[in-house]
Amino acid sequence: MIKEKSNENKYPKTFWVANGVELLERAAFYAMFISGFLLDAYCPDPQREDLIHLTKEQLAPYYANADYIWYIFAAIGFLSAFSLIIYDLVVKNIDKRKMI
């Protein structure tokens, strides 16, 4: 006996929406910690114990590439936007299959 492939998805749309939102929520949570590491790497706090006694001239190399952090944040933003677009396409594709 040959089983016919069903066009019906096993999970409802709410399942996919809830899981997608959960993934985005986790990404935001992890991004909060990543941003702390990025800020410490590119813009260290001048009140840190190892930096507190340095002059402005000695601190300059620590902040020389501080503008790079914006490129990283922009890349993360574009990646998030791209992920949302892919997620939207997947959910719309699932909806189309249900309408057929």
N, C-alpha and C positions, 0 to 999 in steps of 0.2 A: 504494500500500500504506500503510495507516494503522498507525502504531506505537502499541501499547498502553503506557500509562504503568505503569511498574513500581513496586510498593510497596517494593521492596528499596532500601535506601540504598546508595550507592556506597562509603561508608566504614564500617568497623566501629566499635563503641562505644568501643573503646580509643583510636581516633583522636580522637574527640570529648572523651573524658576527658583525654587527654594535652594536647590543645590548650587545654582549659578550665583545667587546672592551670597550664599555661605562661602563660596570660593573667593568672591570679591571682598567679603568681610575679612577673611583670613589674610588675603593679600594686603589689605590696608593695615591690619594688625602687625604683620611682619615688616611692612614698609616703615612703620613707626620706629622699630628697632634699627632697621638699616639706616634710616636717616640720622639716627644718633651716632652711629659709627662713621657715616660720611662727614657729618659735621665735625666730629673729633679729628678725623684725618685731614680735612681741608681747612677747617677753621677752629683750631684748638682754643680752648678757654685760656686766656692769658693769666688767669689766677691759679692755674694748675701748679702743683708743687715744683715740677721740673722747669716751668717757664716763668715763675714769679720774679726771679731775680735777673731776668734778661732785659737788656735795653731794647728800644724800638728797632735799632739796626740789627740786633741779634734775633729778634722775633720775625723780621721780614721774610726770611726763607720759609718759615712755617706757613705763611699766608701767601706765598708767591703764586700758588696754583688754586687759590680760593675760588676763582671763577669757574673752574672745572666742575664744581658741584652742581652748577645749573645745567650743564650738559647732561649729567647723570640723571638729575631730576626730570629733565625734558624727555630723555630716553625712556625712563620709567613711565611717564605720562603717556607717551606714544604707544608703548607696549600695552598699557592698560586700555587705551582707546581701541587699539587693534583687537585686544581680547574681547572687549564688549561687542565690537562689530561681528566677530566670529560667533560669539555666543548668540547674538541676535539672529544671525543667519541660520544657525543650527535650530533654534527654537521655531523660527518661521518655517523651516523645512519640515520639522516634526508636525507643525500645524497643517501644512499642505497635505501631508500624507494622511492625516486624519480626515480631511475633507473629501478625499477621493473615494 
